[in-house]
Amino acid sequence: MINALGRPQHVLLLGGTSDIARAAARAWARESEGLRVTLAARPGGGRDAAVAELEALGARVAVLDFDAEDTAGHPELVRRAAAERDVDVAVVAFGVLGDEEQAWQDHDSAVEHARVNYVGAVSVGVPLAELVRRQGHGVIVALSSVAGERARRSNFVYGSTKAGMDAFYVGLGLALRGTGAHVVVVRPGHVRTKMTAGRADAPLATDPEVVAAAIVDGVARRRDIVWVPGAMRGVMSAIRHLPRPVFRRLPL
């Protein structure tokens, strides 16, 4: 279980090669001696590197093969992750961004966004909710995005999938109240990761370690929604309430 200092003993990373998920796991590993990490990701060099860096910090790491689009296999994967020990924190950190212009003009690209970012996230969310409800404790961390706050011309396909994912996990948090389990929805702005490599920084751009620190704090304090950086909450509130004619003229 998560101890009095907010430190988990067993963390499940769904999308374990995510730069943000890895940064959060490193932060917990430095704080928790003997942290157990179940890293669910596709086999490959990225997963091997993630395992090596966590083991170097003293974590005990188990790996599971994970494909966000293999929805039929998700309940069994969650069951296997918790087979030997309760899951204290599950981080839902997978997603695709891709080329924003291709995403709305190419059928396969658009469908991939929807299947991975929304359908995949819902598919793991249901068995995770069942797990933490049955345990009577545990936190689900859903890595959302400010892109889901209001559809923008520049990335509306990605934003639409994050809007749906965000709404699902906010609702899941409400549904789990009173069970001992909790959901933290994390809404970062532009984060400098391999997913955004080659793109110019947006205003208030930040790094994975900053998002990871916010995740660790959000879990410890049982936050419902975490904005990263914190100033993004006010920015997005203003953008959300702009009249449409004004919003359309913004370089977004």
N, C-alpha and C positions, 0 to 999 in steps of 0.2 A: 504493500500500500504506500501511498504518498505520505511521507513522514511530516512531523509538525513544522518542519522548515520548508515544506512544499517540494521536497525532492522525491522523485519517483525511484522505484527499485527495478521496474521493468518497463521499457519503452518499445512500442511497435512503430516502425517507420514504414508507411505505405507510400512508396516512391522514395526509397531509401538512398537514391543517388542524387536527390534534389539538394542543391547547395544550401538551401535554408534548413531542410530537415537535418542535414549533416551538421550544420552549425549548432542547431539546437541540441542534437545528441552529444556533440563535443562539450557544450556548456554543462549539460547534466552529468556527463562522465567526469568532468573536473570536480563537480560538487559531491558526487555520490560514489563512494568507494564500492567497487564490485558491481557497478551498474550492469544490468542485463539489457541488451538491445536485440530485438528481432528485426532484421533488416529485410524488407520485402521489396524486391526489385528484379529487373531482368538480369540474367547472367551477363557478365562482361567485365571489362577493365574498370569501369566506373564503380561497380559494386565491390570488386576486389579492393580498390583503393579506399573506399568507405570503410570496409571491414578493417583494413590494416591501420588506418588512422585511429579508429575507435579502440582497437585492441592495444595500440601504443599508449592510450590514455588509461588503460586498465579495465576497460569494459569487456564483458563476456558477450560475444556476438554470435547469434545464430542467423542463418540466411534462409529465405524462402523465395522461390521463383514467383514473380508477380507480373501479371499483364492486366492493365486497367480495363481492357476490352473483353477479358475473359470473365464476364459477369457470372456465368454458371459456377465458376470455381471460387468465387469470393467467399461464400459462407464457410467452405471447408478450409480455406486459407486462414480465416480469422480463428476458426476452431483450433487449427494446428498451432497458431501463434500463442494461444492461451492454454495449450494442453498440459504444460508442466507448471505454469505459474500464472497467476492473475496478471492481466495487463493494466498497469497504472495509468499510462498515457499512450494514446494512439494518435499519431500525426498523419493526417491525410494531406499529402504534399505533392501528388503527381499532377501533371497537366501538360498541355501542349499550347504553344503560342503561334509558331509558324509565321508565314508571310501574311500580313493583314489583308493585302489586296487580293492575293490568291484565295484567301479563306472565303470570300463572298462570291467569287466567280468560278470556283472549282468545286464541283459537287463532292468529290471524295474528301477534299480538305475540310469543307464545312461539316461533313458528317463525322469526320475524325474528331474535330473539336467537340462536337456534341457528345459523342460516345465516350471520350476520355474525360473531359472536364466536367460534364454533367452526369451522364448515365453511369460512368464508372464511379464517380463520387457518391452517388445515391446507392449504387450497388454495394459498396463497402460500408456505407453508413448504416444500413439496416442491420446487418449482422453485428457491427460494432455496438450499436445501440442495444441489441439483444444481450450481447456479452456483458457490457458494463451494468446493465439493469440486473442481470442475473448475479453478477459479482456483488452488487450493492455499493460499488465504488468504481472510480476510474474517470478519466477525462479524455474526451475526444477533441483534438485540435484540428480545425478545418482551415486550411490555408486558402483563403479567398483572395479578393483583389478589389481595389477601388474602381477598377474597370467595370465592375458590376453595378456601380451606383447609378450611372446614367449612360445610356448608349451614345457612343461617340463615333463620328464618321471614320476615324482612323483605325478603330479596332472593335467594331460593334459585334462581330461574330464571337470573338473571344469574350468580350464583355457580356454578351447575352448568356453564354454558358456559365460564367462566374456569377451572374445575377441569379440564375436558377440554383446553382450549387449553394450560394450564400443563403438564399431563402430556405432551402431544405435544412441546412444545419442550424440556422436560427430557430426554425420550428422544432427541430429535433431537441434542441436545448430546452425549449418550453415543455415538450412532451416528457422529458426525463426528469423534470423537477419533482422532488420528493422521493426519488429512487436512490439517492446517494451518488448518482453519476452526474456528470456535468459536460457541457460543450462550450468550447472557446472558439469563436470565429475570428480569425485574424485577417485584417484588411490592409495589406501593405500597398504603397504606391510603387513607383519604379524601383526595382531592386537590381543591382549589378550582379547578375548571375550568368551562367552559361546559356540560359534561355534567352536573355536579353543582349547577349554579346553582339557587338556591331551596331547597336542602336545608340543614338545620342541620349544622354541623360535627360530625363524629364525633371521639372521642378520638384524639389524635395526628394530627389533620388537618394537611395541609401544602400547599405551593404547587407549581406546575409547575416553577419554577426549582430547587427542592430535588430533585425527582425527576430533572430534567435533569442536575444535578451528579452525582447518584449513577450515572446512566447513563454519563456521560463517564468517571467514575472506574472503573466496572465494565468498560467496554470497554478502557481503558488497562491495567487490572490483570488482564484476562481472568478475571473472576469468573464463576462458574457461576450463582449466584443472588444477587440484590441485594434487600434489604428496605428500604423507605423509609416512615418513618424507621427507622434501625437497630433501635430499641427494639421495633419491630413484630414482629421475629422471636421475641422472648421472649413477647410478649403472645399471639401466635397459637399458639405451642407450648403455652401454658397452656390456651388455649381448646380446642385440638384434643384435649387429653387429659382434659377435664372429663367426668365421668360424664354420660350423657344426661339423667337426671332433674334434675341441677343445671343443665345447659346449657339445658334447656327453660324454666327459670325466669328466665333472664337477659333483660333488655330488648333483645334483638337482632332 
